[in-house]
Amino acid sequence: MYVDLGNALSSVASPGVSRESLDRLDEDVAVAHERIERGRANAEHGYAALNLPGTADPDAIKATVEPVADAEALVIVGIGGSALGAATLADALDSEVDTYVLDNVDPEHTTALLDDLPLSETAINVVSRSGTTAETLANFLVVREAFETAGVDWTERTVVTTGEAGPLRDLAQKHDLPVLKVPDGVPGRFSVLSTVGLAAAAIRGDDLDALLQGGRDVAESLSGSLFEAPAYAYGATTYALDTRGASVNAMMPYAEGLETYAEWYAQLWAESLGKDGLGQTPVRALGATDQHSQLQLYRAGPRNTMATFVRPRERIDRAIPATDVDGLSYLGDATLGELLDAEFEATEASLAAAGRPNVRIEIERVDERGLGQLLYGLEAACVLAGELHGVDTFVQPAVEWGKNAARGLLGAEGKFEEARAVEEKTRLRVE
Ligand SMILES: O=P(O)(O)OC[C@H]1O[C@](O)(CO)[C@@H](O)[C@@H]1O
């Protein structure tokens, strides 16, 4: 994983950070690194996630999913951190196994998916750390019923990933289902390199060892200086730019296979840093596509945005056929990959020319090792940014209010004051 901070410097951009400020900030990075290392050594909640490249057991995961290793299709039933990591790997990596993610409770979408699936050839990976998330459990009950209606034994097609206890763990035990434990101390959004992201990857036949090796590559680079650790360089720079006004971070990977990665990043950044009135707003974008939708704002809108450009250094390419159409012959001399790289460098430079901060992140290829580096790198960057902001990176208390309100509206057991607030909504209807 390579990071280039050049276009974030105050000599190029505003908001920007001076080299002297980065040198001063590096002292705080050293202190934060010590804290992180201590947290990792004691396997403290959250910090333990940065140990996964060394603690995850790919062979045990592969053995557990063996019963469904013959699947032609896979449905991942989960939400948030229990879906986005696996979905990111599935979007980026090729596999013989057609993979679908049920991470919403839209009846039309769920029904259409179940109607199309070859259920007898389909594996189900239901994932929930708490085992109580309404959307995940509701979708699983619907999926299970579809299998039963089709006369397919769902207990033969299901692998469960969940915590030590809870309704999903109870269900797995009741039906003697293969179950993988979510490791202790690993919040959902930091769990892609654990059983949470790797169970589906194993069913798909992805190279788990290479994914974890990618994580180890970056873990070994973590040190007390941002000038030696690319992940910390990125984390520290987002912090420096955020505190100077860049309260929005547009994540713009230049690879179709990394589109879901930008969604994964959005949860990581929003749930980890969005608290105590602080937090950089993550925006999902895709290069070159969103040059033609969002770039106008980032180049000429309020000076509150930084952009993060991600690209693989190598990709399988395809020539653009020669053409005699006037004004287009230049395209015929290039390839799609060359055009995409030109767009990448041109867009990066266009923001710099307008004095808008941006950072470049590169990996060798969009393969298991490259993804392991990118995902672990962003996790480490996020943990460091959380230390510098002085927030508790590993909790997300603000999400509970809405969950309680929804449970109350559906008449779940217990008292949910929040549900009353929904009924007492202030109204100013215009029809
Ligand atoms: O894995 P679980 O417990 O189903 O939670 C799913 C997601 O919901 C959240 O708790 C937010 O509501 C996320 O932090 C988490 O990744």
PDBQT file of the ligand as one rigid body, heavy atoms in Angstrom, charges set to zero:
ROOT
HETATM    1  O1  LIG A 501     -23.462  -7.828  13.377  1.00  0.00    +0.000 OA
HETATM    2  P1  LIG A 501     -24.695  -7.254  13.958  1.00  0.00    +0.000 P 
HETATM    3  O2  LIG A 501     -24.751  -7.344  15.448  1.00  0.00    +0.000 OA
HETATM    4  O3  LIG A 501     -25.933  -7.832  13.304  1.00  0.00    +0.000 OA
HETATM    5  O4  LIG A 501     -24.689  -5.669  13.651  1.00  0.00    +0.000 OA
HETATM    6  C1  LIG A 501     -24.698  -5.202  12.334  1.00  0.00    +0.000 C 
HETATM    7  C2  LIG A 501     -24.294  -3.767  12.280  1.00  0.00    +0.000 C 
HETATM    8  O5  LIG A 501     -25.218  -2.961  13.033  1.00  0.00    +0.000 OA
HETATM    9  C3  LIG A 501     -24.499  -1.963  13.772  1.00  0.00    +0.000 C 
HETATM   10  O6  LIG A 501     -24.489  -2.350  15.095  1.00  0.00    +0.000 OA
HETATM   11  C4  LIG A 501     -25.140  -0.620  13.600  1.00  0.00    +0.000 C 
HETATM   12  O7  LIG A 501     -26.483  -0.677  13.825  1.00  0.00    +0.000 OA
HETATM   13  C5  LIG A 501     -23.101  -1.976  13.174  1.00  0.00    +0.000 C 
HETATM   14  O8  LIG A 501     -22.146  -1.452  14.034  1.00  0.00    +0.000 OA
HETATM   15  C6  LIG A 501     -22.925  -3.428  12.854  1.00  0.00    +0.000 C 
HETATM   16  O9  LIG A 501     -21.886  -3.625  11.951  1.00  0.00    +0.000 OA
ENDROOT
TORSDOF 0
